[in-house]
Amino acid sequence: MSIAGGIYRAVEAAHQMGCDCVQVFTKNNNQWRAKPLTDQDAAKFQAALDELKISHPIAHDSYLINLASPDDELWQKSVDAFLVELQRAEQLRIPYVVAHPGAYTTSDEMSGIRRIAQALDKIHTQTPELKVQCLLETTAGQGSNLGWRFEHLAEILQQVKHPKRLGVCLDTCHVFAAGYPLATRGDYRATMKAFDEIVGCGLIRAFHLNDSQKPLGSRVDRHAHIGQGHIGIDAFRHLLNDSRFQKIPMYLETPKGEDEQGRAWDMVNLETLRNLVKK
């Protein structure tokens, strides 16, 4: 949800749509700098969460950050910026910050993974007191982006010195676009079994629920409304009725706007998903 007018506004918007949880950017996601948060900002955010009974707030970091960059200047700038993202989330009492692992650009996969692990180690060393954790997000694999293979996430977790300060956010569109099938019950079980064996389902702290505009294995990140993309509705039925994930918050990142009947797409997608849950 947008934070225009104040971060607490995102909570109000989530409530109006009928959401149980909310994801925000704590600053403009396409700018490096951010206006410092005040104690009043944090208090109004918490008050809105409490009053409107919205739980599990989560933040997403800036898209400019690249912890895998081979460029030393950009890498250090990214480390500093991500440190600020964690501090802002901590101030707002948001437990997790979701981050795309990064893109190796002119280097290679293993070099990029090493850079990410080094960045996270540096950040963790500088913030021993922080409770907020980073969630590494599964990606579609566009360009040189890392995180589209489950092995990438496993390798990062293996290389960092404090793996317990990390978790995973699984994005359905990204996993599908990366080449992991989800449509049939067999597909879903096989993909989640692979994830569990390589990374561990116990590390999933959040889900992004998105259909995909592009086909399986396209490695193109284009979100679609639930049941209106190439993934199809059955994959979401399998996920929503998987007992392992019933207490894991799930967030929509589907396109905004209204359908032909003038209903907000967020409300339409929520209704579609809730109707899939077996009573």
N, C-alpha and C positions, 0 to 999 in steps of 0.2 A: 504494500500500500504506500501511496505517496505521503511524504512528510511535509508537503507544502503547508505553510502556516503554523508549523510546529510538529514535533514528533508525535505528540499526543493525538494529533489529527488522524494519524494512521490507525490508531486504536479505534477511534470513532468510526472511521470508514469501514474497518473490519466488522465492527458491531452492526453497522447498517446493512452490510451484505449477509449477515448471519454466520460469520466465521466464528470459530472457537479459538483460533490462534492467529498470529500475525507475523509477517516478515517485513523488515524495513531496511532501507539504507539509512545510516545515522548521519549522512552528509550527502552532498551532490556526488553521485557515483561516477561522474565524468570530469571531476576536478580533483587536483591534488590537495588543495588547501580546504580547510573547513573552519567555520566560525566556532570557537570553543563552546562547549555545552555549559550551561549554568546549572546550579543546584535546583533552580526553579524548573528548568526544562526536565530534569530527571524526576522531580516531584510530580509534575503534571502528567508525565508519562506513566508513572506508577499508579497515580490516582485514577487515571483513565482505565488502566488494566483492571484494577480492583473493582471500580464502580461498574464497569461493563462486562466483567467476568470473562475477559479475554486472557487466556493463559499461553504459556510457551512462546513468549516473544523471541524472535531470532533476528540477527542482522546479517546482511550480505556486504562483503567488502567492495571497494571501488574496482571497476573494470580496468583501471589504469595500472594497477599493481601487477607486477610480474616477478615472482620470486624465483623463477627459473632463468631469468635473463643472463646471458653471458657477458653483457655490458656492465662493467663494475659500477658505473655511475647510476644507471637505471636500477640495478639490483639493490644498491644501498638506499636509493630513494624509495624503492618498493618496501624494503625492510622497515624503514622509518615510518612510511605511510601505514603499513599493516600494524605496526606497534600502536599508532594512534587509533586505528580502528578497534583494536582490542581494548584500549583504555576508555574509549567512548562507550563501548558496549558495557564495560564494567561499571562505568558511572551511571548507566541507565539500568543496571542490574539485569542485563540481557546475558544469558549463560553461554551462547554460542555465536560465533561469527563464521558464516559460510564463505569459503574461498575456492575459486578455481585454482588448481595447483600452479599453473603457469605454462608459458610457451618457451621452448628452447631456442627458437628463431634460427640463428646461424651456427649453433653448436649441434648437439645430438641428444638422443633420449637420455642416456645414462648421465651425461654431463648436466642436463637440465634437472634430472632427479637429484643429483648431488647438490646442486645449487639450492633447490627447494629445501632439502634437509638441513643444509648449512644455514639458510635463512631462518628456518624455524628454530634451530638450536640457538642462534644468536638472539632471537626474540624471546625465547624461553629463559635464557640466561639473564636477560635484562629485566624480566618481569616475574620473578619468583613468587611475588605476592598475589598475582592476578588469579582469580577463580575462573574467568571466562576462558573458553576453549575454542580452538580453530577446528572447523569441520571441513575436511577436504571433499570437494564435490566431484562426483563422476562427471566427465565431460563428453561431448560429442566427438571430439578429436579433430576439429577444424584446424587446418594449417599445421603448426607444430605444437599445438596444445597437448599437454600431458594430462593423464587422468582418464583417458578413454578406454584404456585397458586396465582391468582389475589389478594386473601385476604392477602397474605404475604406482598405485596407491599402496600396495603391499610393500614395495621397495622403499618408498618414502617412510613408511611406518617402521620399517626395519632399520633404516639408516639414522633416524633421529634419536637423540639421547633420552628424550622424555616422551615416548609414544603414548603414555597414559594421559597426556595433555591434549591429545588429538582424538577426533572422531571422524565420521563420514556422513555426508549428505548424499543420498542416492536420488538422482533425477531420472525419471522414467523416459523422457524424450531423449536425453543424452545417452543413456544406456542402450536404448533401441537404435539410435542413429550410429552409435559406435559399433553395432553389429551383433548385439546380444538379443535374440528373439524373446518375446514376451506374450505373444497373442494366445496360444493354446495353453492349456494347463500343463502339458508336458514341457513346452517352451519355458514357461514361467518357472517351473520347478527346476529345470536344468540350469537356467541362468542364475537363480538364487542359490542353487547348490554350488555352482562355480564361485559365486561371490563369497559364500560362506567358507569354502575351502581355501580360497586365495587371500581374502581380506578378513572375513569374519562378520557375520550378520550382527553379532553382538556389539559391533562398533558403530552401527547405524544409529544416529541420534535424530535424524530428520529425513523426510522425503520431500522432493518436489514432484508434484503430480502434473504432468503435461503430456498431451498427445503430440505426435510428430507430423509436421507438414511434409517431411521428406522420408523416403523409404528406408527399410532396414539396411544398416551398413553404409548409409550415404555419408556419414561423418559431417553432416551439415546440421547446425543448431537452429531449428525453426520450430517454435512451439505452436501447437494447435489446441483447439477446444477438446475437452474430454469426449472420446468416442467419435471425433470428426477428423481424425488423422489416420496415418498408416498403422499405428499401434492397434487401434480398435478398442471397443469397450470391454472385452473379456479380460484383458490384461489387468485392468483396474479392479475388476471383480475378484480376480485371484489375489491381488495385493491387499485389498481392503478386508478380505476375509481370512488373511493369513494370521493365525493366532500369535505368531512371534512378534508382530508389529502393531498389535492393538493399542499399545501405550506409547507409540512413537508418533509425534506430531507430523502432520502432512500439510504442505503449503502449495497453493496454486500459483503458477507463474504463467498462466494462460493469457492470451491477448485481452485487453480491456475493451470497453465499448458496450453496445447494446445489440440484442438480436432483432429479428424482423418484427417481433411483438413489442419491442421497446423495453425488454427486460435486461437488466445489467448482466453481462456475460458471467461475472463472478457468481451471481446467484444461480444462474442456469447450470454452471459447472458444478457448483456445490450440491444442487439438487440431484443432478445426474449421479454424482459420486455417492451421496447418501442413500440413494435408491438401490445401490448395488450391495449394500451391507445386509447380510442375512440377519434377520431379526431373531 
